[in-house]
Amino acid sequence: MTDRKITDVIQTDAAINPGNSGGPLLDSSGHLIGVNTAILSPSGAYAGVGFAVPVDTVKRVVPQLIAHGRMKRIGMGIEFMPAHIAKRSNITGLAIMRVAPETPAAKAGLEGVQEGRRAYYFGDIIVGINGKPIQNFDDYATIMDNSKAGDTVTVDVVRDGKKRTVSVELVEL
């Protein structure tokens, strides 16, 4: 289990009991709009707020699962600073810890934490992608989940207090 937020789900009052998660969520015309997934039940009974994965997400993910047995992960070739360290350092955005060599992020000139003689220094902090603000890993992951290898994104970063924008081609990780 991760602490990552689940985004873009459909909230429903349809009953989701043991055995029917994974079943269809239909609209009043009988059209598939989602796949029932989970229920939030304060009482522990099978009553509460239900959640379904939207059909657009299903259409994007299922073909990958069938073809590859897994969901392809898309990214730039960067590793992020742990959230608790960034928070303690009052960083707004997503701090890059390390950039893997020969990756699109490296080719775009992005930098991670640098070691100096007496201290470590922050490199780039991602504050936006394609004009959308990035405040944490959930924001980044949502954009990556809706992208595909070969897409080019504009990445707004802050380094040494100066903002700049670079283009980065996304790859399968």
Backbone torsions as a table, in degrees:
resi	resn	phi	psi	omega
1	MET	NA	141.0	176.1
2	THR	-116.3	171.1	175.8
3	ASP	-94.3	11.9	-178.3
4	ARG	-70.1	135.4	179.6
5	LYS	-70.8	146.7	174.2
6	ILE	-95.4	121.2	-177.0
7	THR	-112.0	165.3	174.7
8	ASP	55.3	48.2	174.0
9	VAL	-107.4	160.6	177.4
10	ILE	-98.7	127.6	175.2
11	GLN	-89.0	134.2	-176.9
12	THR	-140.3	156.2	173.2
13	ASP	-101.3	9.3	175.4
14	ALA	-64.6	139.0	179.5
15	ALA	-66.3	132.0	175.7
16	ILE	-122.1	97.6	-177.4
17	ASN	-102.9	166.2	176.5
18	PRO	-54.6	130.1	179.1
19	GLY	99.6	-18.4	179.0
20	ASN	-113.8	7.1	167.3
21	SER	-69.8	143.6	-173.3
22	GLY	92.5	-7.1	177.2
23	GLY	-84.2	166.3	-176.1
24	PRO	-74.3	145.9	167.9
25	LEU	-107.8	117.3	-174.3
26	LEU	-109.8	150.0	172.4
27	ASP	-85.7	-178.5	-174.7
28	SER	-67.8	-13.3	176.5
29	SER	-95.4	0.5	179.5
30	GLY	86.8	10.8	178.6
31	HIS	-84.6	139.1	177.1
32	LEU	-68.6	125.2	176.3
33	ILE	-118.8	-13.5	179.6
34	GLY	-175.0	178.6	177.8
35	VAL	-121.3	120.2	-179.3
36	ASN	-59.5	135.9	-171.2
37	THR	-128.6	-48.9	-171.7
38	ALA	-153.7	164.8	176.1
39	ILE	-133.4	140.6	173.4
40	LEU	-103.0	111.1	-173.5
41	SER	-123.8	103.8	179.8
42	PRO	-61.0	-29.3	-176.0
43	SER	-89.2	-14.2	-176.2
44	GLY	89.2	-10.1	175.7
45	ALA	-81.6	176.6	-178.8
46	TYR	-91.1	47.3	175.6
47	ALA	-133.3	137.7	-179.7
48	GLY	158.6	-148.5	-178.9
49	VAL	-99.6	124.9	179.5
50	GLY	-96.6	155.7	178.9
51	PHE	-132.2	142.6	179.6
52	ALA	-131.7	146.3	174.5
53	VAL	-79.0	127.8	-179.5
54	PRO	-62.7	149.6	-177.7
55	VAL	-60.6	-31.8	178.0
56	ASP	-63.0	-38.2	176.9
57	THR	-67.5	-42.6	179.1
58	VAL	-59.4	-44.5	-179.7
59	LYS	-63.7	-29.0	179.8
60	ARG	-81.6	-37.7	-172.1
61	VAL	-89.2	-44.1	-173.2
62	VAL	-58.1	-44.3	178.0
63	PRO	-58.6	-35.0	177.2
64	GLN	-68.0	-40.2	178.8
65	LEU	-63.5	-41.3	179.8
66	ILE	-67.4	-45.4	-175.4
67	ALA	-74.9	-37.0	-170.9
68	HIS	-121.2	-8.3	-178.3
69	GLY	76.1	6.1	-179.8
70	ARG	-161.3	167.4	175.9
71	MET	-87.0	129.8	177.3
72	LYS	-72.1	133.2	177.1
73	ARG	-99.1	133.3	-176.9
74	ILE	-110.6	143.9	178.0
75	GLY	-170.1	-164.9	-175.0
76	MET	-114.6	-14.7	-176.0
77	GLY	96.9	38.9	180.0
78	ILE	-127.0	153.0	174.9
79	GLU	-116.3	135.7	-175.0
80	PHE	-97.4	153.8	175.7
81	MET	-67.1	138.7	177.1
82	PRO	-55.3	140.0	-174.5
83	ALA	-57.1	-38.1	-177.5
84	HIS	-67.5	-30.3	177.5
85	ILE	-74.1	-44.3	178.5
86	ALA	-60.8	-41.6	-179.7
87	LYS	-64.1	-43.9	179.6
88	ARG	-63.5	-27.2	-180.0
89	SER	-92.5	7.3	179.3
90	ASN	57.5	39.9	179.0
91	ILE	-86.8	130.8	172.9
92	THR	-103.8	117.0	-176.1
93	GLY	120.2	-162.8	-176.6
94	LEU	-119.1	106.5	-175.6
95	ALA	-76.9	133.2	177.2
96	ILE	-84.0	125.1	177.7
97	MET	-86.4	-45.9	-175.1
98	ARG	-150.3	143.1	174.8
99	VAL	-112.3	122.9	179.3
100	ALA	-70.2	140.2	179.8
101	PRO	-63.7	151.4	175.5
102	GLU	60.6	28.5	177.1
103	THR	-109.0	165.0	176.7
104	PRO	-55.2	-36.6	178.9
105	ALA	-63.8	-42.1	178.8
106	ALA	-64.9	-42.6	-179.6
107	LYS	-65.2	-28.4	178.8
108	ALA	-82.6	-5.8	177.5
109	GLY	87.0	14.0	178.0
110	LEU	-70.3	148.1	-177.2
111	GLU	-131.0	146.5	174.5
112	GLY	-97.6	-162.0	179.4
113	VAL	-61.8	137.7	-179.6
114	GLN	-113.5	142.2	178.0
115	GLU	-95.8	123.8	176.4
116	GLY	-100.8	-171.9	-179.8
117	ARG	-65.4	-39.2	-174.4
118	ARG	-122.1	-3.8	-176.5
119	ALA	-160.6	172.2	172.3
120	TYR	-100.4	147.7	-178.5
121	TYR	-124.8	140.0	178.4
122	PHE	-66.4	145.7	173.1
123	GLY	-97.2	-124.4	-177.8
124	ASP	-85.1	144.9	173.8
125	ILE	-120.6	117.8	-179.7
126	ILE	-76.3	124.2	-179.9
127	VAL	-116.9	-9.0	178.2
128	GLY	-166.0	150.6	173.1
129	ILE	-137.3	126.0	-178.8
130	ASN	52.8	37.5	177.1
131	GLY	81.3	-1.3	178.5
132	LYS	-97.9	133.8	-179.7
133	PRO	-66.1	143.2	177.0
134	ILE	-118.0	116.0	179.6
135	GLN	-111.9	-20.5	-176.3
136	ASN	-159.5	179.0	-177.2
137	PHE	-64.5	-33.2	178.6
138	ASP	-59.1	-42.1	178.6
139	ASP	-61.3	-44.8	179.4
140	TYR	-63.6	-48.4	-176.6
141	ALA	-62.5	-36.8	178.4
142	THR	-61.8	-41.7	178.3
143	ILE	-67.4	-43.6	-179.8
144	MET	-64.5	-38.7	179.6
145	ASP	-63.1	-25.7	-178.7
146	ASN	-102.5	16.6	179.8
147	SER	-119.7	170.2	177.3
148	LYS	-135.4	159.8	178.3
149	ALA	-56.6	136.2	-178.7
150	GLY	100.0	-20.2	175.6
151	ASP	-65.8	146.5	173.5
152	THR	-110.8	130.7	179.4
153	VAL	-117.1	152.9	172.5
154	THR	-97.1	127.2	-175.3
155	VAL	-115.1	121.1	176.1
156	ASP	-92.2	123.2	179.9
157	VAL	-127.2	155.7	172.9
158	VAL	-117.9	129.1	175.9
159	ARG	-136.6	125.9	-178.4
160	ASP	53.7	37.8	177.3
161	GLY	79.4	-0.7	-179.0
162	LYS	-109.4	132.6	-179.6
163	LYS	-93.2	139.7	174.5
164	ARG	-147.0	163.8	-178.7
165	THR	-124.5	133.7	176.8
166	VAL	-127.4	155.6	174.0
167	SER	-99.7	134.3	-178.8
168	VAL	-132.4	130.2	175.1
169	GLU	-85.2	133.4	-178.7
170	LEU	-84.7	147.3	-179.2
171	VAL	-132.4	162.4	172.0
172	GLU	-76.7	133.5	-178.4
173	LEU	-93.3	NA	NA
